[in-house]
Amino acid sequence: MSYLKFDKDLMINLEYSLYRNVLRTNRRGAYQNTSISGCNTTKYQGLLVMPIPYLDDENHLMLSSFDETVIQHGAEFNLGIHRYAGDNYSPNGHKYIREFNCDTVPKTIYRVGGVILSKEIMFSSKENRLMVRYTLLNAHSPTIIRFKPFLAFRKISQLTRENDQVNKSYREIENGISTCMYHGYPELFMQFNKKPEFVYHPNWYRDIEYLQDLQMGDTYQEDLYVPGYFEMSIEKGEEIIFSAGDILVDTSVLSKEFSDELQIRTPRSNFYNCLKNSSHQFFYIPQNNEYYLLAGYPWFKVRARDQFIALPGSTLSVDKPESFEKIMDTAIPHLRNFMNDKPSKSYLKEIDNPDVLLWVVWSLQQFWSTQKEVFKLKYTDFLFEIIDYIIENKHPNLAFIEESGLLSSFGRDFPVSWMNATIDGRPAIPRSGYLVEFNALWYNALKFAERVAFEMDKNELAELLEERAHLAGHSFTQVFLNAAGYLYDYVDGYHKDPNVRPNMIFAVSLPYSPLTRSQKKSIIDFVTKELFTTCGIRSLSPKSGDFHSHYTGSVNEKKFAYFNGPAFPWLLGAYIEAYLKVFGMSGLSLADRIMVEMEGEIQNDCIGTISELYDSHPPFIAHGGYSFAMSVAELLRAMKIIEHEGAKA
């Protein structure tokens, strides 16, 4: 039985199918993404989106869509679908869909009279190249199939209009053509496993609209260029393979290549496999021996904080410690260059955020828990370097306060934490001074370093770290714990922010905490009562005057709402970890219920993965990046924690 299957009734219902999309990627930053109906609903979607490093740091949409038309007895049945001005959809190819599933690769079954056509989309694991396999499952008379490519050649953040700068020329290549719309772009090679007839008929399709961009108040209308169409006959049982990419391929091996790629895919047959597959999509290998994690799709690049938060879940939780090492080993030279105030050319962005090194230590700590001997050989010195760097006050915006043993960061003029939305260049939530999660991470880092020093027989260092941790732990409760029984979100001079936010959960979830069990339980109670939802942890309590349950409104209204109420799935990892630490096996029923609810979300928004944030009141609509590394990784890590706790029963 198919796990991710959508029948005819769901597919022909555009109110449903337009709001669910499918994503496939390679490990070079390229991807294929469209709604399950085949209609693109945002400017970020398309069949071939890829980075072009020599142009800029953005992704570029090359091939927007590829319309198929089935022809029998001169009658044409167009299987494509586009939205045009005035809420008009043309053609209406979705009405021919009989089934869609994406357990292995996205597969659509069309039925047109006596013709049954299967369409499977595969993204090459090695190249910036899309492959589509068409199989004629049934036909009672001679059948011709026509293919029409819609080209964009633009940044994904921009739209294009009909213009006279387009290079309309093309050249014939093996079983296809290549073309390049604008100077500076790579050629797009479009080829088949059998020779087609190409009919040159250049044309612009005007005023194509992207529904979700329109609804979000973003730019939403463009013109797409079609150079002509391919046409060929197809017989019952025959397979036609289409390839589109930035390199010329040997078309004689396309069929074998498609089958071989299919064999190495892990079926999305359950929740774990969906998350595991999704975690693989964040791997980014721009060149040999460099490994990163993308923050998410469709617009994110590599962000340092996101990478180190997502790293344990994306690697260790899927039994890939060697992948952890590759990513960490890529990052460490760049982190060291930053710490030594040396320039470093890296794909790792925002490396100077003040909490990045604290998340690096946490990530290393997760590795230590399962790979202790490897850690001792590779990462011990780097751990101590980070601790020394912070204590010696070398970070430009992370001050070690000797008197309290805590860390302070200036965040009134620019964001310093993961709550990083800005309005007119200033933080929407100006968290500054002592931040609660920074100092929970710091106490944990000191205790972890103390443990490592002790095991490495560095007794003098271990004693010094113990003293620093004791002071930091004492100061932590004095600074953050309030009479109500929860933790202030940040303390800046005489200002103690009383808003109930999720950042205090890390003081409970982390391996080392300065809090007593009763204090931890009180914090868990506050988070559960005021912040918990089944799709994530709210970023602000509904009792606050700034609370916004829905991510809606103008651009600035959404920026303000971003971290003032919507729920974030990635925080469920820390919440489940904290809950089980306090309640043990009696907390498993809640943890299991969370997983059941989140499993339901993989059939919404982007199929088989988890989005960045959700409205925190029903119907819990997803927003932001529709496949988000921290969300996926922390749910995978939570699964491991639940499994470990359940094994005690």
PETABEL-V144055 format. One record per pair of residues at least 12 apart in sequence whose ideal C-beta (glycine too) atoms are under 10 Angstrom apart, sorted by the first residue. I is the first residue (numbers start at 1). J is the second residue. Records with the same first field share a line. If there is no record, write none. Layout:
I = J  J
This chain:
1 = 103  269
2 = 99  100  101  102  103  104  107  267  268  269
3 = 101  102  103  267  268  269  270  271  273  274  602  603  608
4 = 22  36  100  101  102  103  104  106  267  268  269  274  602  603  607  608
5 = 99  100  101  102  103  107  603
6 = 20  36  37  97  99  100  101  102  108  603  607
7 = 97  98  99  100  101
8 = 94  95  96  97  98  99  100  109  111
10 = 36  37  97  99  100  603
11 = 36  37  38  94  95  96  97  98  99  100  108  109
12 = 37  92  94  95  96  97  98
13 = 37  94
14 = 35  37  39  41  81  83  89  92  94  95  211
16 = 36  37  604
17 = 35  36  37  38  39  41  81  94  97  100
18 = 35  36  37  39  40  41  81  83  89  94  211  212
19 = 35  36  37  41  211  212  215  604  605  621  622
20 = 35  36  37  41  100  603  604  605  606  607  626
21 = 33  34  35  36  37  39  40  41  42  44  45  106  212  298  605  606  607  626  627
22 = 34  35  36  38  45  100  102  105  106  108  121  606  607  608  609
23 = 45  102  106  123  278  281  297  298  606  607  608  609  626  627
24 = 47  102  105  106  121  122  123  124  125  130  265  277  281  608
25 = 49  123  125  278  280  281  282  283  284  294  297  627
26 = 50  123  124  125  126  127  128  129  130  281  283  284  285
27 = 125  126  280  281  282  283  284  285  286  291  292  294
28 = 50  51  53  124  125  126  127  128  283  284  285  286  287
29 = 49  50  51  52  53  59  128  283  284  285  286  292  294  297  301  302  347
30 = 48  49  50  51  52  59  60  62  123  124  127  128  129  130  245  246
31 = 44  45  46  47  48  49  50  51  59  123  128  130  156  281  294  297  298  627
32 = 45  46  47  48  49  50  63  106  121  122  123  130  131  132  244
33 = 45  46  47  49  61  123  156  297  298  606  626  627
34 = 46  47  64  65  81  106  121
35 = 81  94  211  212  606  607
36 = 94  97  100  101  102  106  108  607
37 = 81  89  93  94  97  100  108
38 = 65  66  67  68  79  80  81  82  93  94  97  100  106  108  110  119  121
39 = 65  80  81  82  83  89  92  93  94  208  210  211
40 = 61  64  65  81  82  83  150  152  208  209  210  211  212  213  224
41 = 83  209  210  211  212  213  214  215  220
42 = 156  210  211  212  213  214  215  216  218  220  298  299  626
43 = 61  64  152  154  155  156  157  158  159  160  210  212  213  218  219  220  221  222  298  299
44 = 59  61  156  157  210  212  213  297  298  299  625  626
45 = 61  64  65  156  210  212  213  298  626
46 = 59  60  61  62  63  64  65  66  130  150  151  152  154  156  224  298
47 = 61  62  63  64  65  66  121  123  130  132  149  150  242  244
48 = 60  61  62  63  64  66  123  128  129  130  149  151  152  188  190  244  245  246
49 = 61  62  63  64  128  130  152  156  297  298
50 = 62  63  127  128  129  130  156  186  245  246
51 = 128  284  286  301
52 = 128  153  155  184  185  186  246
53 = 286  287  347
54 = 184  186
55 = 155  184  185  186
56 = 155
57 = 301  347  349
58 = 154  155  156  157  158  299  301
59 = 155  156  157  297  298  299  300  301
60 = 152  153  154  155  156  157  158  185  186
61 = 151  152  153  154  155  156  157  158  159  160  224
62 = 128  130  149  151  152  153  154  180  181  185  186  187  188  244  245  246
63 = 130  149  150  151  152  153  188  190  244  245
64 = 82  149  150  151  152  153  154  160  205  208  222  224  225  226
65 = 80  81  82  148  149  150  151  152  205  208  224  226
66 = 80  119  121  130  132  147  148  149  150  190  230  242  244
67 = 79  80  81  82  91  93  146  147  148  149  150  205  226  229
68 = 80  93  110  117  119  132  134  145  146  147  148  240  242
69 = 91  93  112  144  145  146  147  148  229  231
70 = 93  96  110  112  113  115  117  136  139  143  144  145  146  234
71 = 112  115  142  143  144  145  146  231  233
72 = 112  113  114  115  139  140  141  142  143  144
73 = 113  141  142  143
74 = 144
75 = 112  113
76 = 91  112  144  146
77 = 91  93  95  96  110  111  112  113  115  117
78 = 90  91  92  93  96  112  146  148
79 = 91  92  93  94  95  96  97  108  110  112  117  119  145
80 = 92  93  94  147  148  150
81 = 93  94  95  96  97
82 = 150  205  207  208  209  210  224
83 = 207  208  209  210  211  214  220  221
84 = 205  206  207  208  209  221
85 = 206  207  208  209  221
86 = 207  209
87 = 209  211  214
88 = 207  209
89 = 209  211
90 = 205
93 = 108  110  112
94 = 108  110
95 = 110  112
96 = 108  109  110  111  112  113  115  117
97 = 109  110  111  119
98 = 110  111  116  117
99 = 111  118
100 = 119  607
101 = 268  607
102 = 120  121  268  274  607  608
103 = 265  266  267  268  269  273  274  608
104 = 120  122  262  263  265  266  267  268  269  277
105 = 120  121  122  123  131  132  133  258  261  262  265  267  268
106 = 119  120  121  122  123  132  607  608
107 = 119  120  121  133  135
108 = 120  121
109 = 135  137
110 = 134  137
111 = 137  138
112 = 139  143
113 = 139  140  141
114 = 138  139  140  141  143
115 = 136  137  138  139  140  141  143  145  234  236
116 = 135  136  137  138  139  236
117 = 134  135  136  137  138  139  143  145  234  240
118 = 133  134  135  136  137  138  239
119 = 132  133  134  135  242
120 = 132  133  134  135  239  241  258  262
121 = 133  242
122 = 241  243  257  258  259  261  262  265
123 = 245  261  281
124 = 243  245  247  249  257  258  261
125 = 260  261  264  265  280
126 = 257  261
127 = 243  245  246  247  249
128 = 186  244  245  246  247
129 = 189  191  243  244  245  246  247  249  257
130 = 190  242  243  244  245
131 = 191  193  241  242  243  244  245  249  254  255  257  258  261
132 = 147  192  240  241  242  243  244  258
133 = 193  239  240  241  242  254  255  258  259  262
134 = 147  192  234  238  239  240  241  242
135 = 234  236  237  238  239  240  241
136 = 233  234  235  236  237  238  239  240
137 = 236  237
138 = 236  237
139 = 234  235  236  237  238
140 = 236
141 = 236
142 = 233  234  235
143 = 233  234  235  236  238
144 = 197  231  232  233  234
145 = 196  230  231  232  233  234  238  240
146 = 196  197  199  229  230  231  232
147 = 190  192  196  198  229  230  231  232  240  242
148 = 199  201  203  205  226  227  228  229  230  231
149 = 177  179  188  190  224  225  226  227  228  229  230  242  244
150 = 205  208  224  225  226  227
151 = 166  179  180  181  188  190  224  225  226  227
152 = 181  222  223  224  225
153 = 166  167  179  180  181  182  184  185  186  188  224  225
154 = 181  182  185  222  224
156 = 298  299
157 = 218  219  298  299
158 = 219  222
159 = 208  210  213  218  219  220  221  222  223  224
160 = 181  182  204  222  223  224  225
161 = 204  206  207  221  222  223
162 = 203  204  205  206  207  222  223  224  225
163 = 181  182  204  223  225
165 = 181  182  183
166 = 179  180  181  182  202  204  225  227
167 = 179  180  181  182  183  185
168 = 181  200  202  225  227  228
169 = 200  202  227
170 = 187  188  190  198  200  202  227  228
171 = 187  189
172 = 198
173 = 187  189  190  191  248  249  251
174 = 189  191  192  195  248  249  250  251  252
175 = 190  191  192  193  194  195  196  198  230  232  241  242  243  249  250  251  252  254
176 = 189  190  191  192  193  195  196  198  230  242  243  244  248  249  251
177 = 189  190  191  196  198  200  227  228  230
178 = 190  191  246  247  248
179 = 202  225  227  228
181 = 225  227
185 = 246
186 = 245  246  247
187 = 245  246  247  248
188 = 227  244  245  246
189 = 243  244  245  246  247  248  249
190 = 227  230  242  243  244  245
191 = 230  241  242  243  244  245  248  249  250  251  254
192 = 230  232  240  241  242  243  251  254
193 = 239  240  241  242  243  249  251  252  253  254  255  256  257  258
194 = 232  233  234  238  239  240  241  251  254  255
195 = 230  232  251
196 = 229  230  231  232  233  240  242
197 = 229  230  231  232  233
198 = 227  228  229  230  231  232
199 = 227  228  229  230  231
200 = 227  228  229
201 = 226  227  228  229
202 = 225  226  227  228
203 = 224  225  226  227  228  229
204 = 223  224  225  226
205 = 222  223  224  225  226
206 = 221  222  223  224
207 = 221  222  223  224
208 = 220  221  222  223  224
209 = 221  222
210 = 222
212 = 626
215 = 552
216 = 551  552  555  558  623
217 = 552  553  554  555  557  558
218 = 555
230 = 242
239 = 254  255  258  259
240 = 254  255
241 = 253  254  255  256  257  258  259
242 = 254
243 = 257  258
265 = 277
266 = 280  318
268 = 602  607  608  609
270 = 599
271 = 595  596  598  599  600  601  602  608  635  639
272 = 317  318  595  599  635  636  639  643
273 = 318  608
274 = 599  602  603  607  608  609  610  632
275 = 313  314  317  318  598  599  602  608  609  610  631  632  633  635  636  639
276 = 314  317  318  319  320  632  636  639
277 = 318  608  609  632
278 = 297  314  602  606  608  609  610  627  628  629  631  632  633  635  636
279 = 293  310  313  314  315  317  318  320  323  609  627  629  632  633  635  636
280 = 314  318  320  323  632
281 = 294  296  297  314  608  609  627  629  632
282 = 294  295  296  297  300  302  306  307  310  311  314  609  627  628  629  630  632  633
283 = 314  315  320  323  326  327  629
284 = 301  302  307  327  347
285 = 326  327  330
286 = 302  347
287 = 347
289 = 326  329  330
290 = 326  327  329  330  331  334  346  347  348
291 = 315  323  324  325  326  327  328  329  330  331
292 = 304  307  326  327  330  331  346  347  348  349
293 = 306  307  308  309  310  311  314  315  323  327  331  348  629  630  633
294 = 306  307  310  347  625  627  628  629
295 = 307  309  310  349  350  612  625  628  629  630
296 = 310  606  609  610  611  612  624  625  626  627  628  629  630  631  632
297 = 606  609  612  625  626  627  628  629
298 = 606  625  626  627
299 = 624  625
300 = 349  612  624  625  627  628  629
301 = 347  348  349  350
302 = 327  331  346  347  348  349  350  351  629
303 = 348  349  350  351  353  356  418  420  629  630
304 = 331  334  335  338  346  348  349  350  351  352  353  355  356  357  359  360
305 = 349  350  351  353  354  355  356  358  359  360  417  418  420  630
306 = 349  350  356  359  418  570  628  629  630  633
307 = 327  328  330  331  347  348  349  350  351  356  359  360  363  629  630  633
308 = 327  328  331  335  348  355  356  357  358  359  360  361  362  363  364  366
309 = 355  356  359  362  363  418  570  573  574  629  630  633  634  637
310 = 327  359  363  570  628  629  630  631  632  633  634  636  637
311 = 323  324  327  328  331  359  360  362  363  364  366  367  629  633
312 = 324  362  363  364  365  366  367  369  370  573  633  634  636  637  640
313 = 363  366  570  573  629  630  631  632  633  634  635  636  637  638  639  640
314 = 327  629  630  632  633  634  636  637
315 = 327  328  363  366  367  633  636
316 = 363  366  367  369  370  371  633  636  637  640
317 = 366  370  573  632  633  634  635  636  637  638  639  640  641  643
318 = 633  636  637  639  640
319 = 370  640
321 = 367  370  371  374
322 = 371  374
324 = 363  364  366  367  370  371  374
325 = 367  371  374  375  378  379
327 = 348  363
328 = 360  363  364  367  378  379  382
329 = 378  379
330 = 346  347  348
331 = 346  347  348  351  356  360  363
332 = 360  364  378  379  382  385
333 = 346
334 = 346  347  348  351
335 = 348  351  356  357  360  382  385  386  389
336 = 382  385  386  389
337 = 351
338 = 351  352  356  357  389  395  396
339 = 351  357  382  385  386  388  389  390  394  395
340 = 385  389  394
341 = 394  396
350 = 420
352 = 395  396  397  398
353 = 397  398  409  415  416  417  418  420
354 = 390  395  396  397  398  399  407  408  409  410  411  416  417  435  438
355 = 397  398  407  409  416  417  418  435  437  438  441  442
356 = 395  398
357 = 385  386  387  389  390  395  398  441  442  445
358 = 386  390  398  407  437  438  439  440  441  442  444  445
359 = 418  437  441  445
360 = 379  382  383  386  445
361 = 379  382  383  386  387  390  441  442  444  445  446  448  449
362 = 440  441  444  445  448  506  510  511
364 = 378  379  380  382  383  386  445  448  449  452
365 = 383  444  445  447  448  449  451  452  510  511  512
366 = 511  637  640
367 = 379
368 = 380  383  448  451  452  455  511
369 = 511
370 = 640
372 = 452  455
375 = 452  455
376 = 452  455  456
379 = 452
380 = 449  452  453  455  456  458
381 = 456
383 = 445  448  449  452  453
384 = 449  452  453  456  458  461  465
386 = 445  449
387 = 442  445  446  448  449  450  452  453  461  464  465  468
388 = 449
390 = 407  442  445  446
391 = 405  407  446  464  465  468
395 = 407  409
396 = 409  410
397 = 409  410  411  414  416
398 = 410  416  438  442
399 = 433  434
400 = 442  468  472
401 = 434  472  475
402 = 468  471
403 = 471  475
404 = 434  439  471  472  474  475  476  478  479
405 = 439  442  443  446  467  468  469  470  471  472  473  474  475  476
406 = 433  434  435  438  439  442  443  471  472  473  475  476  478  479  480  491
407 = 433  434  435  438  439  441  442  443  445  472
408 = 432  433  434  435  438  439  490  491  492
409 = 431  432  433  434  435  438  490  492
410 = 430  432  433  492
411 = 427  429  430  431  432  433  435  490  492
412 = 426  427  430  431  432  433  492
413 = 425  426  427  430  432
414 = 426  427  430  432
415 = 427  428  429  430  431  432  563
416 = 430  431  432  435  438  490
417 = 429  431  432  435  436  437  438  489  490  503  563
418 = 431  437  503  539  563  568  570  571  630
419 = 431  435  437  489  501  502  503  539  540  562  563  564  568
420 = 562  563
421 = 556  558  559  560  561  562  563  564
422 = 559  562
423 = 555  556  557  559  560  562
424 = 556  559
427 = 563
428 = 546  556  558  559  560  561  562  563  564
429 = 489  490  497  499  501  539  540  546  560  562  563  564
430 = 490  492  497
431 = 489  490  492  497  499  501  503  563
432 = 490  491  492  493  495  497
433 = 479  488  490  491  492  493  495  496  497
434 = 475  476  479  480  488  489  490  491  492  493  496
435 = 480  488  489  490  491  492  497  503
436 = 476  479  480  486  487  488  489  490  491  497  501  502  503  504  505  506  507
437 = 487  489  490  501  502  503  504  505  506  507  510  574
438 = 490  503  506
439 = 472  473  475  476  479  480  487  490  491  506  507  514
440 = 472  476  480  487  503  504  505  506  507  508  509  510  512  513  514  515  574
441 = 506  507  510
442 = 468  469  472  476
443 = 468  469  470  471  472  473  475  476  507  510  512  513  514  515
444 = 469  472  506  507  509  510  511  512  513  514
445 = 465  469  472  510  512
446 = 464  465  466  467  468  469  470  471  472  473  512
447 = 465  466  468  469  470  472  473  510  511  512  513  514
448 = 465  469  510  511  512
449 = 461  462  464  465  466  468  469
450 = 462  463  464  465  466  467  468  469  470  512
451 = 465  466  511  512
452 = 465
453 = 465  466
454 = 466
469 = 512  514
470 = 514
472 = 514
473 = 512  513  514  515
474 = 514
475 = 514
476 = 507  513  514  515
477 = 507  514  515  516  519
479 = 491  496
480 = 496  504  507  514  515
481 = 504  507  514  515  516  519  522  523
482 = 496  498
484 = 498  500  522  526
485 = 518  519  521  522  523  525  526
486 = 498  500  501  504  519  522  523  524  525  526  527  530  541
487 = 500  501  503  504  505  506  507  508  515  519  522  523  526
488 = 500  501  503  504
489 = 501  502  503  504  540
490 = 503
498 = 541  544
499 = 539  540  541  543  544  545  546  547  564
500 = 523  526  527  529  530  531  538  540  541  542  543  544  547
501 = 527  530  531  537  538  539  540  541  544  563  564
502 = 527  530  531  532  536  537  538  539  540  541  563  567  568  571  572  574  575
503 = 539  571  574
504 = 523  524  526  527  531  578
505 = 520  523  524  526  527  531  537  571  572  573  574  575  577  578  579
506 = 571  574  575  577  578
507 = 519  520  523  574  578
508 = 520  521  522  523  524  527  574  575  577  578  579  581  582
509 = 523  524  571  573  574  575  576  577  578  579  580  581  582  641
510 = 574  577  578  581
511 = 577  581
513 = 578  581
517 = 581  582
518 = 582
520 = 578  579  581  582
521 = 578  579  582  583
522 = 582
523 = 578  582
524 = 575  578  579  581  582  583  587
525 = 582
526 = 541
527 = 541  571  574  575  578  579
528 = 575  579  590
529 = 541  543
530 = 542  543  544  547
531 = 565  567  568  571  575  616
532 = 567  571  572  575  579  590  594  616
533 = 549  566  567  568  569  572  594  597  614  615  616  617  618  620
534 = 567  572  593  594  595  596  597  598  600  601  614  618  620
535 = 566  567  568  569  572  594  597  598  600  601  604  610  611  613  614  615  616  618  619  620  621  622  631
536 = 566  567  568  569  570  571  572  575  594  598  601  610  611  612  613  614  615  616  620  622  631
537 = 567  568  569  570  571  572  573  574  575  616
538 = 563  564  565  566  567  568  571  614  616  617
539 = 561  562  563  564  565  566  567  568  571  613  616
540 = 561  563  564  565  566  616
541 = 565
542 = 565  616  617
544 = 564  565
545 = 564
546 = 560  561  563  564  565
547 = 561  564  565  616
548 = 560  561  562  563  564  565  566  615  616
549 = 561  564  565  566  567  615  616  617  618  620
550 = 565  566  614  615  616  617  620  621  623
551 = 564  565  566  567  612  613  614  615  616  621  622  623  624
552 = 615  621  623
558 = 623  624
561 = 613  615  623
562 = 612  613  623  624
563 = 613
565 = 613  615  616  617
566 = 612  613  614  615  616  617  620  621  622  623  624
567 = 613  614  615  616  617  620
568 = 611  612  613  614  616  624  628  630  631  634
569 = 594  598  601  610  611  612  613  614  622  628  630  631  632  634  635  638
570 = 610  612  613  628  629  630  631  632  633  634  635  637  638
571 = 630  631  634
572 = 591  594  595  597  598  610  631  634  635  637  638
573 = 630  631  633  634  635  636  637  638  639  640  641
574 = 634  637  638
575 = 590  591  594  634  638
576 = 588  590  591  592  594  595  634  635  637  638  639  641  642  645
577 = 591  634  637  638  640  641  642  645
579 = 591  594  641  645
580 = 638  641  642  644  645  646
581 = 641  645
583 = 645
584 = 645  648  649
585 = 645  646  648  649
587 = 642  645
588 = 642  645  646  648  649
591 = 638  639  641  642  645  646
592 = 642  646
594 = 635  638  642
595 = 635  638  639  642
597 = 620
598 = 610  631  635  638
599 = 635
600 = 620
601 = 614  620  622  631  635
604 = 619  620  621  622  626
605 = 621  622  623  624  625  626  627
606 = 622  625  626  627  628
607 = 626  627
608 = 627  632
609 = 625  626  627  628  629  631  632
610 = 622  625  626  627  628  629  630  631  632  633  634  635  636
611 = 623  624  625  626  627  628  631  632
612 = 624  625  626  627  628  629  630  631
613 = 625  628  631
614 = 631
